[in-house]
Amino acid sequence: EAQLCRSPAGPSRAPGQGGQWAIVEEEEDPAAKIPGSDAWWGKAEWRARQYLKDMNYKDRFSFVNGQDDQWPYHRHGYAGYINTQLSLPGYEAAYNSKGGALPLALNDGPQGYNTYEEYPGTATQFPALLAVAASFSPETSRAYAQAVSEEFAAKGANVMLGPDVEVTRAPLTGRSFETLSGEDPYLGSVLVKPFVQTVQDHGIIVTVKHWLDNNQEIYRQTMNVEVDERAQHEIYMPVFAAAFKAGAGSVMCSYNKIGGVHACENEELLTTLLRKELGFKGYVVSDWGATHDALKSAKAGLDVEMQGGPKSQFAKLADLVEAKKLTQEEVDEKVVHVLTAMFAVGQFDGKFPVPQLYMGKNLWDLDKANDVVIGTDVTTDAHRGVALKAILDSTVLLKNERSVLPLKTAGKKIALVGKYCHDKMDSAYGQGSVYSGGGSGYVGTKDEKVIAPLQGFQDRVKDATSITWSGDASAAKGADIAIVCDASHSEEGWDRKNMTMPQAWWLTSEIRKMSNDTQVVVVAFVPGAVTTDWAPMADAVLVMWMPGEQVGPAMAQLLVGDASPGGRLPVTFPKPDEKRFSTAQYPGQCPPPHYWCENLQANFSESVLVGYRWNDAKGEAPAYPFGFGLTYTDFKLGGFQAQCEDGKATVKVNVKNVGGRDGDAVPQVYVGFPSLKPALRQLRGFQKVHVAAGKSADVSFELTDPDWSIWDIKQSKWVSAMDLGETVTVSVGTSSRDLLWHKDLKCGGAQKAGDEKADEKADAKAADRETEAGADKKAEKGEAAEA
């Protein structure tokens, strides 16, 4: 592969100077082509250090302080810039296909390109990232990232401020809809790899966020979090670690304090955990306005301050160097981190497709061209198709009594009920829309581009006697089928007050007062977990995760059976009376007599008992468990096997479609062992497999040491349950609660499945009992069992 080296004809080109790098063919380590590998990072860092040698000192400081002031430094359609000064008058640096794509143009939008309402409708409004989590599908993650990246590239943005990967601890947190992880670190770790690598294949640097423990919006800029070391390593750090292993070039530090120190000036977070323990090689950028002290942040490990500008904290760095409070070498390391990320994703090798209007221009003559590029409508039918498919892949079927869905619409009177079947905006919201959460992740669009449920259903269904709509329940009078739409809203800056859906309760109860014969289907548009006390009054329930502009066609296809709901719950749905947290745990406490204050302190004293782990450990049954989701067909799981060899375990299961329709099954593997306590088990494997009616598929999972290890606080290291001589229990099922088969393993030596006939007979009997119990439980709820 070609590598940039010094030209034999003279000195290498410094940024902003004329001349070209010489392209010299040389052999290199094949591992240098593998994103995230040590060799990949090593090659990028070597090139960064060579590049740094010829940069003048003034230019070096432009890499560590973002620009967001009067043009050319203001946002101008982007969230901000890094290193615009390389194109100041007197320099010849400009956008070109080889040799650099400067400056870095950062933008929000892991859920689509955020146009900040300046150019609404010019980018696709995709479903929320929580929908990708609900898909349980790396392929959905990859396709989603591909479409979003193409729109970023077309808009000229070469840094994506996302994905958001925090594990959801508090269900009410305002940005729960933005996370790729849901409530489980393993789920997020599997889905983040294809997302990161797909985005960076386009020459766009991803910025995983928010590092670390940014798990609520209430007083997020001043609140403090207390979290133990084990929870940090087992729950909150793993998805970031997976993103870094995949090659993520940047990470954003959060607003909140951890252990009394702001995240962006916290040496434990930015150096000890991030650099030394996880080996992160890219750059750390602050959240906008999250830098409070230039010297503390610089010493702790912050590389770039955003939003920057001449009055920012990092504008003081040159003075701190002159005052000998900071060394030039410390600043240079920060520059190397930024350059390393740029080289790693190929921005100096023409990998980022610079818009043609930008070619040959520097920032001083880019003004009008920039407006044209940013204002271009980059949406396509293909991208709308990706958005639609992501909704179908992620929609969760919670209930389907008597197989009401798919609907039989021929000759039926059908009523759509509730304002959210029709209304796309709600004046009560501070940010966002009915089908999309608010904040920096919001993609503003035009009314005509959003297809509401009513319009989507009318466009698809042509054989019904009538299709009517009302904001209240009146349209359901005399109807054969009533489709109830309700939405729960969430946005950046504040947490939800509760998880209720009062419209769903009110509308379904009113319909039931009219008739018990009307088939009632509730479609809920949600940003996270909600309570479902209204579900017993409905025949069927579908859940969509802030679905975005293609909500109408997706809902129609699912209701009539053109597509089958493919999602599973990425978060646990609680019972209405659940008491998960004390006030000290969430939202936190202040000195008396105050309830809330700027210095709110949240104690994560539940430690690793996050999400379903809490339900299992406390014996608290949820309304619907993590991983749960029905389909329009039935699956039978069988042929279970597990064996150990060479310190690894292989788990096998056969998935048979015993229903009358094709569908997607998601067998899940959970692992438990004594030292995992207080948690009982954790997700360590899942596969989404499409199985045709009457067919079957064999699925296998490989488990290794990380799957049965815990972080030992006393030793400050990972400890394997097998090394402790513990028995590891492997469970296979269709959700965190619906576990159909269990197997005890000890993988210190070879343990073959064929040597355990007696154990397997006992396991089979236990599985039969559990399957029967699960079926009885589902029958009581009026649910169709998946297995």
Salt bridges, closest charged atoms under 4 A:
GLU1 OE2 - LYS43 NZ 3.18
GLU28 OE1 - LYS43 NZ 3.16
GLU45 OE2 - ARG49 NH2 2.97
ASP68 OD2 - ARG75 NE 3.39
GLU139 OE2 - ARG142 NH1 2.50
GLU150 OE1 - HIS383 NE2 2.62
GLU151 OE2 - HIS383 ND1 2.78
ASP164 OD2 - HIS210 ND1 3.79
GLU166 OE2 - HIS210 ND1 2.84
GLU178 OE2 - ARG175 NE 2.78
ASP184 OD1 - ARG613 NH1 3.11
GLU217 OE1 - ARG220 NH1 2.98
GLU234 OE2 - ARG230 NE 2.66
GLU277 OE2 - HIS233 NE2 2.60
ASP287 OD2 - HIS210 NE2 3.67
ASP303 OD2 - ARG275 NH2 2.74
ASP303 OD1 - HIS337 ND1 3.00
GLU330 OE2 - LYS299 NZ 3.03
ASP332 OD2 - ARG60 NH1 2.85
GLU333 OE2 - ARG49 NH1 2.76
ASP349 OD1 - ARG47 NH2 2.80
ASP367 OD1 - HIS76 NE2 3.09
ASP371 OD1 - HIS76 NE2 3.30
ASP377 OD2 - LYS449 NZ 2.78
ASP381 OD1 - ARG384 NH2 2.84
ASP393 OD1 - LYS389 NZ 2.89
GLU401 OE1 - LYS399 NZ 3.97
GLU401 OE2 - ARG402 NH1 2.64
ASP423 OD1 - HIS422 ND1 2.78
ASP426 OD2 - LYS419 NZ 3.42
ASP447 OD2 - LYS424 NZ 3.45
GLU491 OE1 - HIS489 NE2 2.86
GLU492 OE2 - ARG175 NH1 3.19
GLU492 OE2 - ARG220 NH1 2.87
GLU510 OE2 - LYS513 NZ 3.06
ASP539 OD1 - ARG402 NH2 3.09
ASP539 OD2 - ARG512 NH2 2.98
ASP562 OD2 - ARG460 NE 2.52
GLU578 OE2 - ARG580 NE 3.00
GLU606 OE2 - ARG169 NE 2.49
ASP616 OD2 - ARG681 NH1 3.52
ASP616 OD1 - ARG737 NH1 3.20
GLU645 OE1 - LYS752 NZ 2.90
ASP664 OD1 - HIS690 ND1 2.77
ASP707 OD1 - ARG684 NE 2.68
ASP738 OD1 - LYS778 NZ 3.36
GLU756 OE1 - LYS743 NZ 3.27
ASP763 OD2 - LYS743 NZ 3.32
GLU770 OE1 - HIS742 NE2 2.93
GLU786 OE2 - ARG568 NH2 2.71
